[in-house]
Amino acid sequence: MKSLFLLTMLLSASSFAVQAQVNVANFTVENQSNPEGLDVLHPRFSWQLKSSEPDLKQLSYQLQVSTSSRFESMVWNTSIIMSDCSQLIPYEGKPLISEKVYYCRVRINTNHGRTSWSTPVRWSMALLNETEWKAKWIGYDSLTNEGETMSRKATRLSARYLRKEFILRKPVRRAMLYICGLGSSKTYINGKSIGDDVFGTMVSWYRKHVYYKTYDITSLVVKDKNAIAVILGNGRYFNPRTVKPDNVDVFGFPKLIAQINIEYSDGSKHIVVSDSSWKLTTHGPILANNEFDGEEYDARMEMTGWNTKDFDDSSWIPVKIVAVPTGKLVSQPNPGLSIQDEVKPVSVKDCGDGRYILDMGQNMVGWLSISNLLSQKCRPVQFRFAERMNARGDSIYMANLRSARQTDIYIPSSNKPFSWEPIFVYHGFRYVEITGIDSVPDLKSFTGKVVYDRMQTIGRFTSSNVLLNHIFHNAFWGIRGNYRGMPTDCPQRDERQGWLGDHATVCSSESFIFDNHLLYNKWMQDIEDGQLDNGVISDVSPCLWNFFNDDITYPSAYFYAANMLYRQYGDASAIINHYSSMKKWIDHNISVNMNDYILLNDRYGDWCMPPKHRELLHAVDSTLMTDGGILSTTVFYDLLQKMCVFARLSGHESDIIKYQQLSLKIKDAYNSRFFRRDSAYYGNNTVTANLLSLRLGLVPQGYESKVFANIINRMENDFDTHISTGVVGIQHVMRGLTENGRVDLAYKVASNTTYPSWGYMVRKGATTIWELWNGDTASPGMNSHNHIMLLGDLIIWYFEDLAGIKCASDAVGFKKIYMQPVFPNGLSTVKASFDSVYGTIESNWTIKNDNLSWDVTIPGNTTAVIRIPSSFHVDKKLKVGMHKVFDDGSFTQFELGSGSYQFVSN
């Protein structure tokens, strides 16, 4: 499997010291946090440069990789390479060996002097060959307890507890655990939990790939007797639902494979594996765990010491050797889930009938941790989770959860206060209804644990507009609430799927706030894994719902996400690795779905177009609906443009002419069929039809301004300057308006507080982004209050246009930065920062009394083009770090090296 290894080094250089201090930070091996278990044969190395002096440039570098921390035995030494490249440099040394530990260091020569060798960073290789796995898959493939079911409506299965004692007869130099628990798992060595992963390994399309994780457990094992213990949860392997009309796939009962490779101090080796000698019970305290329905825990069935040595497991049964999953077992390429934040409740309401409702103050995703809560022995305490209250405010609203119960149950074993939190479920919620207790609980007894993929927050934005700031807050919480080893649609109802259409352009908005690089690289593999032999891509990935509708707009996310990884991170690996898969999909549509160069296959339309009447779920007015042929053909045309770039990057230049020639024919056919030249609009003149045609380059030359005029006319006169598109059009609204000179209208759209708008959601109390513009009034069948698809290109607009932090069109990964912020009337301040792969970019501007003050920071080893409207009379004198300045009459343009600068108008 081709996957990603990124080793990041933060380097400091001084302009006056030949041997400058080198600081290493942000070390990344596959999953950003655990440098163990790398299965990439050609890992890539990256670093950042920092200096107190401006205009820092890398002139050369030297990389060394060794099996010794003292670099006594070298496996790769690049010598001095004259290059300014500091990102994604592939390893080209001797073949890397399974389980081997390696060290890397780098030395940089800059225009300010040479750095010393960096502090070595360490990683270890995974099991690179299938033959190195000696362990067996174990489990128990049947229902065992009363009430367990594989019902079509819902599954119910208790957790499986497995354990094995083993003896180490010598002092241990190194012990490595390789483990995969399907669907979810929690692992202990001698009673101590391994790592901080939530759910263990991540969801995947299990028929093609199954992921394992690697842990260094050297510090946890001892000479003499030890115990390894694992709890298996259901996850998405023993799926929460098996309803066939929804095409749900159930893969089997939970199962485990685990192997501990031990190296003794004398150099000899020992292996502990999962096999038939392990013991198992299904009669532990976790009576049920279902990601949709919740976790049930009976403290009376706790088994004290079950995960430690010398526990009496004589009543347990031997495990069974079970069928091997069809997917290839490989090292997990992304970090996985962890607890990333905590939320304390803001209030509790006594409903007077034994119900108490907690308000967390924020729609969040994770679970509720309980401490020191008083209850009665054997009396179940129930926690029901919901996103909102009903209209009367006296009960929680759960209708929008559909069949998901979102209910945790704890049965106390005594009359003493208890502490507990689930381990195999998560909930999307703001409110928690508690029953089974006799008095108003103390708020201090509860903590909301916020769970999502382990990644850094890399973007920050604030402005003088409080509403824009609140929308950014909602986006922040909505995005991270939908990271679950895959980007999902929602985190609360009986769905929680990786819908492609929800993330087509939104993935780029997300990338300005979170370092979603490894998550999306992993998701690209999920998409290819689910692809049919004929090239059709599922609309949901991993395709746990097998929705193969053979449309265009939803699968386009496959291409847009790959392009995002290239543009934002400078990483072309997803494009290269999946080019053949993408080409297969393109060829399928050319041969099967294209008629006279028009693509008509469209399943979802411009989904969630706001209806005129707020009680409706979908718009029914035909004048608001965009022709499916327009949606499919424009998007397919754009994907062909992307494929020309992808073909060049992946070494398939011969495909470029084919795509270029086909694009010309599609453009001609499209305009012949859909363009009304007399009126300069497309189809029935929807904003989406005109906007897609304009932004994606299909409008005939000379008609651009007329088509744009129709967009403005409809938005201003028919929609009262409000949102007038669904999820396809919303991907282009903010940038389309701004690029064509109507930043005032874009700002108005972003600042509206009446329906339909992001501000309307805020005004109605939203703390995340809704699935529907009318999420407060529409029917509950499709009414998630934590959906991010309606963000469209809004956050891109925040950073690229309001803040002016944009990767130049002739660069990738922000190697060259293009900064031309817009200054809407009514907005006086913007402060934004973005942690690019080269370092932090900052843009802070203020306008007061028509005067501009703008502070910018450019990271080391990059350059920037700064453009300021000529109406702001700034000092044009070249200073240190400034390479060039000129004025074209409309803008003053500066070309800068790294450093911090301030521009103040006279």
C-alpha positions, 0 to 999 in steps of 0.5 A, spaced: 500 500 500 502 506 498 501 511 504 504 517 506 510 519 511 512 526 513 517 527 518 517 535 520 523 539 522 523 546 525 529 549 524 532 556 526 537 560 523 541 566 524 544 571 519 550 572 524 552 565 526 555 560 522 553 555 526 546 557 528 541 553 533 537 548 530 530 546 533 526 540 531 519 540 532 512 537 529 515 531 528 510 527 524 511 519 522 504 517 518 499 519 524 503 525 527 503 523 534 506 516 534 513 514 530 512 507 530 509 502 525 511 506 518 510 501 512 512 506 507 518 504 503 520 511 501 518 516 506 518 523 505 522 528 509 520 536 511 522 541 515 521 549 516 526 554 517 525 560 522 529 566 523 529 573 526 532 576 520 528 577 514 528 574 507 531 567 509 532 562 503 534 555 503 540 554 499 542 547 500 540 541 505 544 535 507 539 529 510 542 523 513 538 517 516 542 511 520 540 505 524 544 509 530 542 515 534 550 517 533 549 516 526 555 511 526 551 506 521 549 510 515 543 508 510 542 514 507 547 520 506 545 525 501 551 529 501 550 537 500 544 538 495 543 545 492 536 546 492 531 550 496 526 544 497 524 543 504 518 539 503 516 532 502 523 529 500 523 522 498 528 517 502 532 514 497 537 510 501 538 503 502 532 498 503 528 499 510 527 493 514 521 491 518 521 493 525 528 496 524 529 503 528 531 509 524 534 516 526 534 522 521 537 529 521 538 534 517 543 540 516 541 546 512 545 552 508 541 558 508 543 565 505 544 567 513 549 562 514 549 554 515 545 551 521 548 545 525 545 538 525 538 538 527 537 533 533 535 526 531 528 524 530 526 517 530 521 512 527 521 505 526 518 500 521 512 496 521 511 489 519 513 490 511 511 483 509 505 478 510 509 472 512 512 476 518 505 475 521 504 469 526 498 471 529 491 468 528 485 472 527 481 470 534 474 471 536 467 468 537 462 468 531 455 468 534 450 471 539 451 469 546 447 473 551 440 474 552 437 480 548 443 480 542 440 481 535 442 482 528 435 485 527 434 489 520 432 495 525 438 495 529 444 490 532 445 489 539 451 485 541 455 485 548 463 487 548 467 481 548 473 481 553 479 477 551 486 476 555 492 472 555 498 471 560 505 470 557 512 469 561 518 473 559 524 470 562 529 475 560 530 482 561 527 486 555 530 491 550 524 492 546 517 490 545 512 492 540 505 490 539 502 490 532 494 490 533 487 490 530 481 489 533 474 489 529 470 493 529 473 497 535 478 495 541 481 498 547 487 494 549 491 493 556 498 491 558 498 489 565 492 493 567 495 499 563 491 502 557 495 502 551 495 509 548 490 514 548 486 512 541 479 512 541 476 506 538 482 503 536 484 502 529 479 506 524 473 504 519 475 502 512 472 499 506 474 492 510 473 488 504 480 491 501 484 494 507 484 493 514 488 497 518 493 495 524 496 500 529 503 499 532 505 501 540 512 501 543 510 497 550 517 496 552 516 500 559 509 496 560 512 489 560 516 486 565 520 480 566 516 474 569 509 474 568 505 479 564 498 479 561 495 482 555 487 484 555 483 487 549 475 489 549 472 488 543 467 493 541 462 493 535 464 499 531 462 499 523 464 492 523 458 489 526 454 494 523 449 498 527 444 497 522 442 491 517 436 494 514 437 492 506 433 497 503 439 502 505 444 497 502 448 496 509 453 492 509 455 487 515 462 484 515 461 480 521 462 479 529 468 483 532 475 479 531 482 481 533 489 479 531 495 481 535 502 480 536 508 482 540 515 482 538 520 482 543 527 483 543 531 481 549 537 484 552 541 479 550 539 479 542 534 473 542 527 474 540 520 472 543 513 472 540 506 472 543 501 472 538 493 471 538 491 464 537 487 459 540 490 459 547 487 466 549 480 466 553 474 470 552 468 472 555 461 476 553 459 476 560 462 483 562 459 490 564 458 492 557 452 489 555 451 493 549 455 498 544 452 501 538 454 507 535 447 509 533 444 507 540 449 508 545 452 504 550 449 500 556 454 498 562 452 494 568 457 495 574 455 489 577 458 485 572 465 488 573 471 483 573 476 486 578 483 485 575 481 482 569 486 485 565 492 484 569 496 477 571 493 472 575 486 473 574 482 467 575 479 466 568 477 459 569 470 460 567 471 464 561 471 460 554 477 459 549 477 463 543 475 461 536 480 461 530 475 465 526 475 467 518 481 472 516 478 479 513 478 479 506 481 486 506 489 486 506 492 488 513 496 494 513 499 499 518 494 505 519 496 511 515 492 516 519 492 518 527 485 515 529 481 518 534 482 521 541 479 526 546 481 533 543 477 537 548 473 538 554 466 542 555 463 543 561 455 544 562 453 551 563 446 549 566 442 543 569 434 544 569 429 540 573 423 538 569 420 536 576 418 529 573 425 525 575 428 528 569 434 533 569 436 536 562 444 538 562 445 544 557 453 543 555 452 550 551 455 547 545 453 542 540 459 537 540 461 530 539 463 525 543 461 523 550 459 525 557 464 523 562 460 522 569 464 523 576 461 522 583 454 522 581 449 519 587 445 513 585 441 507 587 444 500 587 441 496 581 437 502 579 439 504 571 441 511 570 439 513 563 443 519 559 439 521 552 443 525 548 440 531 543 442 537 539 436 541 541 430 542 546 423 542 543 419 548 542 416 548 549 423 547 552 421 542 557 424 536 553 429 534 549 428 533 541 430 527 538 425 526 532 431 528 527 435 522 530 431 518 526 432 511 529 438 512 533 437 512 540 443 516 542 442 513 549 447 511 554 445 506 561 449 505 567 447 500 572 450 502 579 453 496 583 452 500 590 449 506 593 455 510 593 457 515 588 459 512 581 464 515 576 464 512 568 464 514 561 463 509 555 468 507 550 465 504 544 460 510 542 460 517 541 454 522 540 452 528 537 449 533 542 448 539 546 443 537 551 443 530 555 436 528 559 438 524 565 433 519 569 434 514 574 437 519 580 433 523 585 436 530 586 438 535 581 446 533 580 452 538 581 454 540 574 461 539 576 459 531 576 459 532 568 464 533 563 463 533 555 469 529 552 470 532 545 472 526 540 475 527 533 481 525 529 488 527 532 490 533 528 492 540 529 488 546 529 492 550 524 487 556 522 485 562 526 480 568 524 477 573 527 474 580 525 470 586 527 464 583 525 461 579 531 457 575 526 462 572 522 466 570 528 460 566 530 459 563 524 467 561 524 466 558 531 460 554 528 464 552 522 470 550 527 465 545 531 462 542 525 468 540 522 471 537 527 465 534 529 464 530 523 471 527 523 471 520 524 477 516 521 473 519 515 469 526 513 462 524 515 455 528 514 453 528 521 454 525 528 448 524 531 442 520 527 442 513 524 447 515 518 454 518 520 457 516 513 462 519 509 458 522 503 462 525 498 458 531 496 458 534 502 466 535 502 467 536 495 469 544 496 468 544 503 474 539 504 478 546 502 475 550 507 476 545 512 484 545 510 484 552 512 482 550 520 485 543 521 491 539 518 486 534 515 492 532 510 493 525 513 485 524 514 484 526 507 489 521 504 486 515 508 479 517 505 482 517 498 484 510 499 477 508 502 474 511 495 478 507 491 477 501 495 470 502 494 470 503 486 466 498 482 470 494 476 467 498 471 469 505 474 463 507 478 464 510 485 460 510 491 457 516 493 458 514 500 465 512 502 467 507 505 461 505 502 458 502 508 452 504 504 453 502 497 450 508 494 452 507 486 448 512 483 453 513 477 452 521 478 457 526 477 457 531 482 458 527 488 464 523 486 467 529 484 470 530 491 475 524 489 478 529 485 477 535 489 480 532 495 486 530 491 487 537 488 486 540 495 492 536 498 496 538 492 494 545 492 494 546 500 500 541 502 504 541 496 503 533 496 501 530 489 501 523 492 494 522 492 494 524 485 499 519 483 497 513 487 490 514 485 490 517 478 489 510 474 482 509 479 480 516 477 482 515 469 477 509 470 472 513 472 473 518 467 473 513 462 467 510 464 463 516 464 465 518 457 463 511 454 457 510 458 454 516 460 456 522 455 451 523 449 453 528 444 458 530 449 453 532 454 452 528 461 445 528 464 446 523 469 445 526 476 442 523 482 441 529 487 441 535 483 443 542 487 441 539 494 438 543 499 436 549 495 433 553 500 425 553 499 421 559 499 417 556 505 420 554 511 416 549 513 418 545 506 424 540 506 426 541 499 424 547 494 419 545 490 419 551 485 421 549 478 424 556 477 429 554 483 431 548 480 438 547 476 438 542 470 441 536 472 445 536 465 448 543 467 450 540 474 453 534 471 456 537 465 459 543 468 463 539 473 465 534 469 468 539 464 472 542 470 474 535 472 477 534 465 481 540 467 484 537 473 485 531 470 490 535 465 494 537 471 494 530 474 496 527 468 502 531 468 504 530 475 503 522 475 507 521 468 501 520 464 502 526 459 499 522 453 492 523 456 493 531 456 491 532 449 485 527 449 482 531 455 483 537 452 480 536 446 474 532 449 473 539 453 473 543 447 467 539 444 464 538 451 464 546 451 461 547 445 456 542 446 454 545 452 453 552 450 449 549 444 444 546 448 444 550 455 446 557 453 441 562 451 445 567 448 440 572 447 439 573 454 446 570 456 444 565 461 444 558 462 438 553 463 432 556 466 437 562 469 438 559 476 444 562 480 447 555 480 447 554 473 450 561 471 455 561 477 458 554 475 458 556 467 462 562 469 467 560 474 468 553 471 470 556 464 464 554 460 462 561 458 463 564 451 468 569 450 465 576 451 459 574 455 462 573 462 460 580 464 452 579 461 452 572 465 455 575 471 449 580 471 444 575 471 447 572 477 447 579 480 440 580 478 437 574 481 440 574 487 438 581 488 431 582 485 429 574 486 432 572 493 433 579 496 441 578 496 440 571 500 443 564 499 440 562 492 443 555 491 444 548 493 450 544 495 453 544 488 452 552 487 454 554 494 461 551 493 462 557 488 458 563 491 463 567 495 469 567 491 464 568 484 461 574 487 468 577 489 472 575 483 467 579 479 467 585 483 461 584 488 465 583 494 459 588 497 454 583 495 458 577 498 459 580 504 452 582 505 450 574 503 455 572 509 452 578 514 445 576 513 441 574 519 434 573 516 433 566 512 436 563 508 443 565 511 449 562 516 447 568 520 440 566 521 442 559 524 446 563 529 440 568 530 436 561 532 441 559 537 446 554 532 453 553 535 454 549 529 452 549 521 445 546 520 444 541 514 438 545 512 437 553 511 431 552 515 433 547 520 428 550 525 422 549 521 423 543 517 421 536 518 425 532 522 426 526 517 433 530 514 434 535 519 441 535 522 444 540 526 451 539 525 452 538 518 458 542 514 456 541 507 452 548 507 459 551 508 461 551 501 467 556 499 465 560 505 471 559 509 476 559 503 473 566 502 474 568 509 482 566 509 483 567 501 479 574 500 478 577 507 485 575 510 488 575 503 492 568 505 492 564 498 497 560 495 499 563 488 496 560 482 503 558 480 505 555 486 503 549 491 503 548 498 504 556 500 511 556 497 509 562 494 503 566 497 499 571 494 496 576 499 490 581 496 485 582 501 478 585 500 476 590 504 468 590 504 464 597 507 463 595 514 468 591 516 474 594 519 478 589 522 481 582 520 486 578 524 488 571 521 493 566 521 494 560 518 500 554 519 502 552 512 507 547 511 512 552 511 510 555 517 505 560 520 502 566 515 499 572 518 495 577 516 492 582 520 489 589 517 485 595 520 481 600 517 480 607 521 478 613 518 479 611 511 487 609 513 489 602 512 494 598 517 496 591 515 501 587 518 503 580 515 508 575 516 511 570 511 514 564 513 522 562 512 523 559 505 517 562 502 516 569 498 509 573 497 506 578 493 502 583 496 497 587 493 494 593 496 489 598 493 492 604 490 487 608 494 491 607 500 497 611 499 503 606 502 510 607 503 513 604 496 520 605 499 524 598 498 526 595 505 530 589 507 526 583 505 522 587 499 525 585 492 520 589 488 515 594 488 511 597 482 504 600 481 499 599 476 494 604 477 489 600 481 494 596 486 501 597 489 504 590 489 510 588 493 514 582 492 517 580 499 521 574 502 520 571 509 519 576 515 514 580 518 512 587 515 507 593 516 504 597 511 500 603 513 497 608 509 499 615 509 
